[in-house]
Amino acid sequence: MAVRQEITSTKNPVVKRFRDAARGEIDSEVVVDGFRLVWDVVRADIPIRAAAVSPRLLGAKSSHDLKSRLATLAEEFVECADRVLERMSSLETPQGVIAIVDRPSYTLDSLLSEEVVPLLAVAAGVRDPGNLGAIARTAEAAGASGMVVLKGSADPFRDKAVRGSSGSVLRLPTTRGVSADELVEFTASHGMQLVVAEGAAELDYTDHDWTAPTAVVLGAEGAGLPAELRDAATARVRIPIADAVESLNVAVAAGVLLFEAGRQRRGGSR
């Protein structure tokens, strides 16, 4: 049974807990902020450690259903004033509901499954949490089996990345803090091809065989890829673009490559 309480002060310790979790200061927790994201968490049966609602929630469709579900499912359920929830939330316009859930925990090995041919999206030096979240959303939509976030990238479980992923990062098996050397060793030991996307590559992405176990590395615009990954790559592919355009956004590039991989794996010809 949930522990229920009502708070009216922005100095209540519960407020600090939500703010600390949102900033990534509590390693085991992730903040999910907003009506649709919280509903996604409820529907996905993700354990909810704490949830807070304010009167602003009541203006949304099915808000009473969400409130009653949270009151039952959350370990701690809080009703508060709108101004209190505004302190908990990092949204410009809070939607009257916010939750704390368990931070997913995966190792590299746990991203692999005997049931599917591995297709991993690897983020290298992607420091913008919105872009990182968009990669996770794209990867899940394209049918990738997991995501690897290398050291030097943003935290995929910070609030902005979670919002940017529309909750995908909570569903798609994701591991972070992996070094380039660890990734190279991992892919080699599991017989995976290591594919890097580079504008200077000679091979068009549609001419590459994506049906084998694959980790595709996506680097941030301008920063380039770590030398260890370029040197260890089993394939380098490019996405042809108009001469006037220097590069694609990293999440857009992820979508182009991962959806091509999915198309080939469904039987599409190269």
C-alpha distance (Angstrom), angle and dihedral (degrees) to the residues before:
residue distance angle dihedral
M1 . . .
A2 3.80 . .
V3 3.78 120.7 .
R4 3.80 105.1 -121.5
Q5 3.75 129.0 -158.0
E6 3.78 140.9 157.7
I7 3.79 121.4 -136.6
T8 3.78 131.4 -171.7
S9 3.80 102.2 172.7
T10 3.80 125.6 83.7
K11 3.82 87.1 -147.9
N12 3.78 92.9 65.5
P13 3.85 111.5 122.6
V14 3.80 89.5 -121.8
V15 3.80 89.3 67.9
K16 3.79 91.4 54.5
R17 3.79 91.1 48.7
F18 3.80 91.7 56.5
R19 3.81 92.7 45.5
D20 3.81 92.8 48.5
A21 3.80 91.9 49.2
A22 3.82 91.1 48.5
R23 3.81 90.5 54.2
G24 3.81 91.1 51.5
E25 3.80 93.5 -111.5
I26 3.81 93.0 128.9
D27 3.80 106.6 63.4
S28 3.77 96.3 -159.4
E29 3.81 97.9 49.9
V30 3.81 139.6 70.9
V31 3.79 127.5 -167.3
V32 3.80 118.5 -133.6
D33 3.79 110.9 -164.7
G34 3.79 128.2 -169.1
F35 3.78 140.4 32.1
R36 3.81 101.2 -82.4
L37 3.81 96.3 41.5
V38 3.78 92.9 49.8
W39 3.81 90.6 48.5
D40 3.83 88.3 51.6
V41 3.80 89.6 54.3
V42 3.80 91.5 49.9
R43 3.81 92.9 48.7
A44 3.81 91.6 47.2
D45 3.82 90.9 54.7
I46 3.81 91.5 -124.9
P47 3.83 109.7 165.3
I48 3.80 110.9 -105.0
R49 3.77 117.1 -147.5
A50 3.79 97.2 -175.1
A51 3.79 138.4 -2.8
A52 3.78 133.2 -172.7
V53 3.79 129.8 -166.0
S54 3.80 133.6 -176.0
P55 3.82 133.7 -167.4
R56 3.83 89.9 -92.5
L57 3.81 88.7 73.2
L58 3.78 92.1 65.8
G59 3.80 91.9 73.3
A60 3.81 92.2 67.4
K61 3.80 125.3 90.0
S62 3.83 112.8 -100.1
S63 3.82 88.5 9.3
H64 3.81 92.7 137.4
D65 3.81 90.2 54.2
L66 3.80 91.3 51.5
K67 3.78 92.9 46.8
S68 3.80 92.9 50.9
R69 3.81 92.2 47.1
L70 3.80 91.4 50.9
A71 3.79 91.7 47.4
T72 3.80 87.8 57.0
L73 3.81 101.5 37.4
A74 3.79 104.5 38.5
E75 3.80 119.1 88.1
E76 3.79 86.9 -141.1
F77 3.81 122.3 25.0
V78 3.80 121.5 -168.1
E79 3.77 131.4 -171.1
C80 3.78 112.9 -163.3
A81 3.78 145.0 162.2
D82 3.80 118.6 -85.3
R83 3.79 91.5 -110.5
V84 3.80 90.4 54.6
L85 3.78 93.2 51.8
E86 3.80 89.0 47.6
R87 3.81 87.3 62.8
M88 3.80 90.8 51.6
S89 3.80 94.4 47.6
S90 3.80 129.6 72.8
L91 3.80 92.7 -160.4
E92 3.80 117.7 112.3
T93 3.79 87.8 -132.8
P94 3.83 109.6 25.6
Q95 3.80 114.4 -147.0
G96 3.77 98.2 -144.9
V97 3.79 98.9 -101.3
I98 3.80 134.5 78.8
A99 3.80 133.7 162.3
I100 3.78 142.5 -170.0
V101 3.80 117.7 -138.8
D102 3.78 135.5 177.8
R103 3.79 114.0 -80.3
P104 3.82 108.6 -117.2
S105 3.79 114.3 -115.9
Y106 3.81 123.3 -156.3
T107 3.78 135.1 161.1
L108 3.78 122.2 -147.7
D109 3.80 90.9 -103.6
S110 3.79 91.9 51.6
L111 3.82 90.0 60.4
L112 3.79 89.1 69.3
S113 3.77 123.9 84.2
E114 3.78 132.6 -175.1
E115 3.80 88.6 -141.3
V116 3.82 97.9 65.0
V117 3.80 137.0 32.0
P118 3.82 103.6 -106.9
L119 3.79 118.4 -107.0
L120 3.80 111.0 175.4
A121 3.79 126.3 -175.6
V122 3.80 109.6 -146.4
A123 3.82 119.9 -160.0
A124 3.81 112.3 -155.7
G125 3.80 117.5 -171.4
V126 3.81 94.2 -18.0
R127 3.79 99.3 154.7
D128 3.78 99.4 168.1
P129 3.83 107.3 90.9
G130 3.80 91.9 -154.5
N131 3.79 91.5 56.4
L132 3.79 91.0 45.0
G133 3.78 90.9 51.8
A134 3.80 90.4 48.2
I135 3.82 90.0 53.5
A136 3.81 89.8 53.7
R137 3.80 91.4 49.0
T138 3.80 91.3 48.0
A139 3.80 92.5 46.0
E140 3.79 92.7 52.3
A141 3.81 91.6 46.5
A142 3.82 91.4 50.3
G143 3.79 92.5 51.0
A144 3.81 98.7 -107.8
S145 3.79 113.8 166.5
G146 3.80 95.3 -137.5
M147 3.79 149.8 -24.7
V148 3.80 130.6 -117.1
V149 3.80 118.8 -158.4
L150 3.79 112.0 -160.6
K151 3.78 125.4 -145.3
G152 3.79 111.2 -82.7
S153 3.80 93.7 40.8
A154 3.79 126.8 105.8
D155 3.80 120.7 -86.1
P156 3.82 106.6 -91.9
F157 3.80 90.2 -151.7
R158 3.79 98.3 55.6
D159 3.79 114.3 112.3
K160 3.82 95.9 -105.0
A161 3.79 92.8 50.4
V162 3.80 91.9 47.2
R163 3.83 89.8 51.8
G164 3.80 91.4 45.3
S165 3.79 89.5 53.7
S166 3.82 92.8 48.3
G167 3.78 86.2 -130.7
S168 3.83 95.8 -51.2
V169 3.79 91.8 120.9
L170 3.81 88.6 63.2
R171 3.82 91.6 54.2
L172 3.80 104.9 32.7
P173 3.82 110.7 76.6
T174 3.80 103.3 -108.4
T175 3.77 134.0 177.0
R176 3.80 127.1 -173.3
G177 3.79 140.5 -167.7
V178 3.81 94.2 47.4
S179 3.82 117.5 151.4
A180 3.79 123.0 -132.4
D181 3.81 90.2 -115.5
E182 3.80 91.3 51.9
L183 3.79 90.7 51.8
V184 3.80 92.8 49.5
E185 3.81 91.6 50.1
F186 3.80 92.2 45.5
T187 3.81 95.8 51.0
A188 3.81 92.4 45.0
S189 3.80 93.7 49.3
H190 3.81 92.0 50.4
G191 3.80 97.0 44.3
M192 3.80 94.4 -112.7
Q193 3.77 125.0 151.1
L194 3.79 113.7 -122.1
V195 3.80 108.6 -143.6
V196 3.79 122.8 -172.0
A197 3.78 124.9 -165.6
E198 3.81 113.2 -136.3
G199 3.77 131.7 162.1
A200 3.80 91.0 -137.8
A201 3.81 94.7 54.7
E202 3.81 117.4 116.9
L203 3.82 97.8 -145.0
D204 3.80 117.8 83.5
Y205 3.79 111.8 -133.6
T206 3.81 92.0 -121.9
D207 3.82 90.6 58.7
H208 3.79 93.4 56.4
D209 3.82 122.3 94.3
W210 3.81 106.1 -119.1
T211 3.80 96.7 173.4
A212 3.81 95.7 90.5
P213 3.84 122.4 82.3
T214 3.79 102.4 -71.8
A215 3.78 144.1 -173.8
V216 3.80 111.1 -168.3
V217 3.79 116.6 -161.0
L218 3.79 119.6 -145.1
G219 3.79 119.4 -170.6
A220 3.78 129.9 -162.7
E221 3.79 117.4 -96.9
G222 3.78 111.8 -90.0
A223 3.81 96.6 4.2
G224 3.79 96.5 81.4
L225 3.77 126.9 -154.7
P226 3.80 127.8 -62.8
A227 3.80 111.1 -92.8
E228 3.81 90.9 -124.8
L229 3.80 90.4 62.2
R230 3.79 95.8 45.4
D231 3.79 90.5 49.4
A232 3.80 94.0 46.9
A233 3.81 96.6 42.8
T234 3.78 115.9 123.1
A235 3.81 89.5 -158.8
R236 3.79 138.4 15.3
V237 3.77 117.9 -157.0
R238 3.77 135.6 -177.1
I239 3.77 135.2 -154.0
P240 3.82 108.4 -137.3
I241 3.80 110.5 -127.9
A242 3.80 135.5 171.4
D243 3.79 115.4 -77.4
A244 3.80 92.1 -118.8
V245 3.81 91.1 61.5
E246 3.79 116.4 75.3
S247 3.80 99.2 -163.5
L248 3.78 146.4 -22.3
N249 3.78 127.1 -106.5
V250 3.81 107.1 -95.2
A251 3.81 93.8 -119.1
V252 3.80 91.1 50.4
A253 3.81 90.0 50.1
A254 3.80 89.3 49.6
G255 3.78 90.0 54.3
V256 3.81 94.0 50.0
L257 3.81 93.5 50.0
L258 3.80 99.3 39.1
F259 3.80 94.6 46.7
E260 3.81 89.6 50.2
A261 3.79 88.2 52.3
G262 3.77 89.9 50.3
R263 3.81 92.0 48.1
Q264 3.80 92.4 52.7
R265 3.79 91.8 45.8
R266 3.78 89.8 54.6
G267 3.80 89.1 56.9
G268 3.80 102.2 -88.0
S269 3.79 115.8 149.7
R270 3.78 123.9 -114.5
